Amino acid sequence: MSLLFDARPLREFPAFRRLWAGSALSSIGSQMTNLAVIAQVYDLTHSSVAVAGLGLILAVSMVSLGLFGGSVADAVDRRKLVLITTTGFAIVAALFAVQAFFDFRQLWLLYLLAGVQSVLIAAGAPARRTFLSRLLPPERVSAGVALEQLSFHASMSAGPALAGILIGIGGPQLCYVVDFVSFLGAFYGLTGLDPMPPREGVARPGVAAVVEGLRFIRRTPVLAGAFLADLSATTLGMPIALFPAINAEKFGGAPQTLGLLMASLAIGGFIGSAFSGPAHRVRKQGRAMLWTVTVWGAGIAGFALTDTLWLGVLLLATAGAADTISVIFRATAVQLETPDHLRGRVTAVDFVIGAGGPEIGNVRAGAVAAFTSATVSAATGGLATVLGVLVIRLTLPAFSRYEAKLEER
């Protein structure tokens, strides 16, 4: 039994290979920008609450617009929609670079650009997430999800680490320039795809279409349980907004150390996706998702309680690996158990939870830290996640009993 990820989608499907490679390159630049914005906000304010404010902006945009982005994705050419939003991302990266080069030092401007970026994410991400089931046959979808997680976490590992180095050398503007150039990779992957118009009947974008998608999720126990488990992990246990303060309190406050902390979750995620071979053979995936969320919460709580850098990095990496395995199970279920005419809306819910949940969690973390401390906020958040898993298991027994239909090898 191979422990490594399944690379057959890259070998067998050129369009998926181009999209995967281009997205991986662009993601590195995006992750560098994420750390650069956090570093700029903290440098201006020295406040975890101000850093958490970035999360609030992102969360409001993603939660309020993300679901409608899914209804649009089910009604238009998905490839064209993603090309438009990707162009917008490149423009925002250029504006971030301009404000940093001219040293505007305006918190409102950073928040504004972050808000525009989050609107673009909400508009384009649901459509992008439907590509996998169009480019790969059902028996390769799980492997494709694992490969996407591999590239995502590789970029999250490399991006913050490189950003920490570049910020130390020449400031955040260097990160923004790299991000702008990296969008060439995104365009390379997208321009090689065929048009992706709706295959079945098209629902008019709007509230009724969104409600239809939500009703489908409610009727599908594996999706409902998986989304609730992820919400427990992110809204209760997400520690990223606390990293600048914990870095300053415990580890010296250097930007290189901050970059390492930011990269640790992704390093673990990369390891989890790189050795995801056995995950494709786990039959009791509902129970497995609950266990992985438990490991995530315990890892975050352990990180909060240690003053040793290497141990903190190890605990964060363990949490990241567990989270990635859970994402592979969830994303595969979303792709395979959702009909194409609803896939944009269901992936939009997945997106809102996966992207908006962590931002809400960062707001929670910053608020708790303001009244207690960053350490207390991280520790209680991790323990609350573990408690949330217990509640889900007791209230949704059908989810914990869910068994996947495994691919025959």
C-alpha positions in Angstrom: 0.0 0.0 0.0 1.5 3.3 -1.1 1.7 6.1 1.5 2.4 8.8 -1.1 -0.2 10.8 -3.0 -1.7 9.5 -6.2 -0.1 11.4 -9.2 -2.1 9.8 -11.9 -4.4 12.9 -12.5 -1.2 14.9 -13.4 0.1 12.2 -15.8 -3.3 11.4 -17.5 -5.0 14.7 -17.8 -3.0 17.6 -19.4 -5.7 20.3 -18.7 -5.7 19.4 -15.0 -1.9 19.4 -15.0 -1.7 22.9 -16.5 -4.3 24.3 -14.1 -2.6 22.6 -11.1 0.8 24.0 -12.0 -0.4 27.5 -12.7 -2.5 27.7 -9.6 0.4 26.5 -7.4 2.6 29.3 -8.7 0.0 31.9 -8.2 -0.8 30.6 -4.7 2.7 31.2 -3.5 2.4 34.9 -4.4 -1.0 35.1 -2.7 0.3 33.7 0.5 3.2 36.1 0.5 0.7 39.0 0.2 -1.4 37.6 3.1 1.6 37.7 5.5 2.7 41.1 4.2 -0.7 42.6 4.9 -0.8 41.1 8.4 2.7 42.4 9.0 1.8 45.9 7.8 -1.3 46.1 10.0 0.5 44.9 13.1 3.4 47.3 12.4 1.0 50.2 12.2 -1.1 49.2 15.3 0.7 46.6 17.4 -2.8 45.2 18.0 -4.1 41.7 17.6 -7.6 43.2 17.4 -6.5 45.2 14.3 -5.1 42.1 12.7 -8.3 40.3 13.5 -10.1 43.2 11.8 -8.7 41.9 8.5 -10.4 38.6 9.3 -13.7 40.4 10.0 -13.6 42.2 6.6 -12.8 38.9 4.8 -15.5 37.0 6.8 -18.3 39.6 6.1 -17.5 39.5 2.3 -17.2 35.8 2.1 -20.2 34.9 4.1 -22.5 37.6 2.6 -21.4 37.1 -1.0 -19.9 33.7 -1.3 -23.3 31.8 -1.4 -24.5 34.1 -4.2 -21.2 33.5 -6.0 -22.2 29.8 -6.1 -25.5 30.6 -7.7 -23.8 32.7 -10.3 -21.3 29.8 -11.0 -24.3 27.5 -11.7 -25.7 30.0 -14.3 -22.7 31.2 -16.4 -19.5 29.9 -18.0 -17.4 29.0 -15.0 -14.1 29.4 -16.8 -14.9 32.9 -18.0 -16.0 34.0 -14.5 -12.7 32.8 -13.0 -10.7 34.6 -15.7 -12.5 37.9 -14.8 -11.9 37.5 -11.0 -8.2 36.5 -11.6 -7.7 39.7 -13.5 -9.1 41.6 -10.6 -6.7 39.9 -8.2 -3.7 41.0 -10.3 -4.9 44.6 -10.2 -5.3 44.5 -6.4 -1.8 43.0 -6.0 -0.5 46.0 -8.0 -2.3 48.5 -5.7 -0.9 46.8 -2.6 2.6 47.3 -4.1 1.9 50.9 -4.8 0.8 51.8 -1.3 3.8 50.0 0.2 6.4 51.6 -2.1 5.0 55.1 -1.4 4.7 54.2 2.4 1.2 55.5 2.7 0.8 53.8 6.2 -3.0 54.0 6.1 -4.9 51.3 7.9 -8.1 52.1 6.1 -6.4 51.6 2.7 -5.1 48.2 3.7 -8.6 47.2 4.9 -10.2 48.5 1.7 -7.8 46.5 -0.6 -8.3 43.5 1.6 -12.1 44.0 1.2 -11.9 44.2 -2.6 -9.8 41.1 -2.6 -12.3 39.2 -0.5 -15.2 40.2 -2.8 -13.2 38.8 -5.8 -12.6 35.6 -3.8 -16.3 35.2 -3.0 -17.2 35.7 -6.7 -14.6 33.4 -8.2 -13.8 30.6 -5.7 -17.1 28.6 -6.0 -16.7 28.4 -9.8 -13.0 27.4 -9.5 -13.9 24.6 -7.1 -16.2 23.0 -9.7 -13.4 22.5 -12.2 -12.2 19.3 -10.7 -15.3 17.2 -11.5 -15.2 18.6 -15.1 -11.5 17.8 -15.7 -11.3 14.3 -14.0 -13.4 11.2 -14.0 -15.1 10.2 -10.7 -12.4 7.6 -9.8 -9.7 10.2 -9.9 -11.5 13.0 -8.0 -10.2 12.0 -4.6 -6.6 11.9 -5.9 -7.2 15.3 -7.6 -8.4 16.8 -4.3 -5.2 15.5 -2.6 -3.0 17.0 -5.3 -4.8 20.4 -4.9 -4.2 20.2 -1.2 -0.6 19.3 -1.8 0.0 22.4 -4.0 -2.1 24.6 -1.6 -0.1 23.7 1.4 3.2 23.8 -0.4 2.4 27.4 -1.3 1.3 28.1 2.3 4.6 26.7 3.5 6.8 28.5 1.0 4.9 31.7 0.7 5.0 32.9 4.3 8.6 31.7 4.8 9.7 33.6 1.7 7.6 36.6 2.7 9.3 36.8 6.1 12.7 36.8 4.4 11.7 39.5 1.8 10.0 41.7 4.5 13.2 41.6 6.5 15.3 42.5 3.4 13.2 45.2 1.7 9.8 45.5 3.2 6.3 44.2 2.3 6.4 45.8 -1.2 8.7 43.0 -2.4 6.0 40.4 -1.5 3.3 42.4 -3.4 5.5 42.6 -6.6 6.1 38.8 -6.5 2.3 38.2 -6.1 1.6 40.4 -9.1 4.1 38.5 -11.3 2.8 35.1 -10.1 -0.6 35.7 -11.7 1.0 34.8 -15.0 0.8 31.2 -13.7 -2.9 31.5 -13.0 -3.6 32.8 -16.5 -1.5 30.0 -18.0 -3.6 27.4 -16.3 -7.0 29.0 -17.1 -6.4 29.8 -20.8 -5.7 26.1 -21.5 -9.2 25.1 -20.3 -12.3 24.6 -22.5 -15.4 26.8 -21.8 -17.5 25.5 -19.0 -21.1 26.5 -19.5 -23.9 24.9 -17.4 -24.7 21.4 -18.5 -28.2 21.1 -17.1 -31.1 23.5 -16.5 -29.9 26.9 -15.3 -31.5 28.4 -12.1 -31.7 32.2 -12.0 -28.9 33.5 -9.6 -30.4 34.7 -6.3 -31.9 33.8 -3.0 -34.1 31.0 -4.3 -31.1 29.3 -6.0 -29.1 29.6 -2.8 -31.9 28.1 -0.7 -32.1 25.2 -3.1 -28.5 24.4 -2.5 -28.8 24.7 1.3 -31.8 22.3 1.2 -29.8 19.8 -0.7 -27.0 19.9 2.0 -29.6 19.5 4.8 -30.9 16.4 3.1 -27.4 14.9 2.7 -26.0 13.9 6.1 -22.4 13.5 5.0 -22.3 17.1 3.7 -24.1 18.5 6.7 -21.9 16.7 9.2 -18.7 17.5 7.4 -19.5 21.2 7.1 -20.4 21.4 10.9 -17.1 19.6 11.8 -15.1 22.1 9.8 -17.0 25.0 11.4 -16.1 23.7 14.8 -12.4 23.6 13.9 -12.2 27.0 12.3 -14.5 29.3 14.3 -13.4 27.9 17.6 -9.8 27.0 17.1 -8.2 29.2 14.4 -5.1 30.8 15.9 -3.5 32.8 13.0 -4.5 36.3 14.3 -2.7 35.5 17.5 0.6 34.6 15.9 2.1 38.2 15.9 1.4 38.6 19.6 2.5 35.1 20.6 5.6 35.6 18.5 6.4 38.8 20.3 5.6 37.4 23.7 7.4 34.1 23.5 9.7 33.9 20.5 11.5 37.2 20.1 9.2 39.0 17.6 11.4 38.6 14.5 9.6 38.6 11.1 11.4 35.4 10.2 9.9 33.6 13.2 6.5 35.0 12.4 6.9 33.5 8.9 7.8 30.2 10.4 4.7 30.1 12.7 2.5 31.1 9.7 4.1 28.3 7.6 3.9 25.6 10.3 0.2 24.8 9.7 0.9 24.6 6.0 4.0 22.5 6.4 1.9 20.0 8.3 -0.8 20.2 5.6 1.8 19.5 3.0 3.0 16.5 4.8 -0.5 15.3 5.3 -1.4 15.6 1.6 2.0 14.2 0.5 1.3 11.0 2.5 -2.4 10.9 1.7 -2.4 7.5 0.0 -4.0 5.6 2.9 -6.7 8.3 3.2 -8.3 7.2 -0.1 -8.8 3.7 1.5 -10.5 4.8 4.7 -14.0 3.5 4.7 -15.5 5.1 7.9 -14.8 8.6 6.7 -17.4 10.3 9.0 -15.7 9.0 12.1 -12.3 9.8 10.5 -13.3 13.5 10.0 -14.3 13.7 13.7 -10.9 12.3 14.8 -8.9 14.7 12.6 -10.8 17.7 13.9 -10.0 16.4 17.4 -6.3 16.2 16.6 -6.5 19.8 15.2 -8.0 21.2 18.4 -5.6 19.3 20.7 -2.6 20.5 18.6 -3.7 24.2 18.8 -4.2 24.0 22.6 -0.8 22.3 23.0 0.9 25.1 20.9 -0.6 27.7 23.1 0.8 26.1 26.3 4.5 25.7 25.1 7.3 28.3 25.3 9.6 26.1 23.1 9.7 27.2 19.4 10.4 23.8 17.9 7.7 22.1 19.9 5.2 24.8 19.0 6.0 24.4 15.3 5.7 20.6 15.6 2.2 20.9 17.3 1.0 23.3 14.6 2.3 21.1 11.9 0.5 18.1 13.4 -2.7 20.2 13.5 -2.2 21.2 9.9 -1.8 17.6 8.8 -5.0 16.5 10.5 -6.9 19.4 9.0 -5.7 18.5 5.5 -6.9 14.9 5.7 -10.3 16.1 6.9 -10.4 18.5 3.9 -9.7 15.6 1.5 -12.6 13.6 2.8 -15.0 16.6 2.7 -14.0 17.9 -0.7 -14.3 14.5 -2.3 -17.8 14.1 -0.9 -18.8 17.5 -2.2 -17.6 16.7 -5.7 -19.0 13.2 -5.9 -22.3 13.5 -4.1 -23.5 16.8 -5.7 -25.2 16.9 -9.1 -23.5 19.3 -11.6 -26.4 21.8 -11.7 -26.0 22.3 -7.9 -22.3 21.9 -7.6 -21.5 25.7 -7.7 -23.9 26.3 -4.9 -22.7 23.4 -2.7 -19.1 24.3 -3.3 -20.0 27.8 -2.4 -21.1 26.6 1.0 -17.9 24.6 1.3 -16.0 27.8 0.3 -17.8 30.0 2.8 -17.2 27.6 5.6 -13.6 26.9 4.6 -12.6 30.5 3.9 -15.0 32.5 6.1 -14.9 30.2 9.1 -11.2 30.8 9.8 -11.7 34.5 9.5 -14.6 34.4 12.0 -12.3 32.3 14.1 -9.5 34.9 13.9 -12.0 37.6 15.0 -13.0 35.4 18.0 -9.4 34.8 18.8 -8.5 38.5 18.7 -11.5 39.5 20.8 -10.7 36.9 23.5 -7.1 37.9 23.5 -8.0 41.5 24.1 -9.8 40.5 27.3 -7.4 37.8 28.4 -4.2 37.1 26.5 -3.1 35.5 23.2 -2.1 32.3 25.0 -5.4 32.0 26.8 -7.3 32.6 23.6 -5.4 29.9 21.6 -5.7 27.3 24.4 -9.4 27.8 25.1 -10.1 27.8 21.4 -8.4 24.4 20.9 -10.2 22.9 23.8 -13.5 24.2 22.6 -12.9 22.6 19.2 -12.5 19.2 20.9 -15.8 19.7 22.8 -17.5 20.7 19.6 -16.5 17.3 18.1 -18.2 15.5 20.9 -21.4 17.5 20.4 -21.5 16.7 16.7 -21.0 13.0 17.3 -23.8 12.9 19.9 -26.3 15.0 17.8 -25.5 13.6 14.3 -24.9 9.9 14.7 -25.7 9.3 11.0 -22.6 11.3 10.1 -20.3 9.5 12.4 -21.5 6.2 10.8 -20.9 7.4 7.2 -18.9 5.0 5.1 -17.4 6.0 1.8 -17.7 4.0 -1.4 -14.1 3.3 -2.1 -12.4 3.1 -5.5 -11.4 -0.3 -6.5 -7.7 -0.5 -7.0 
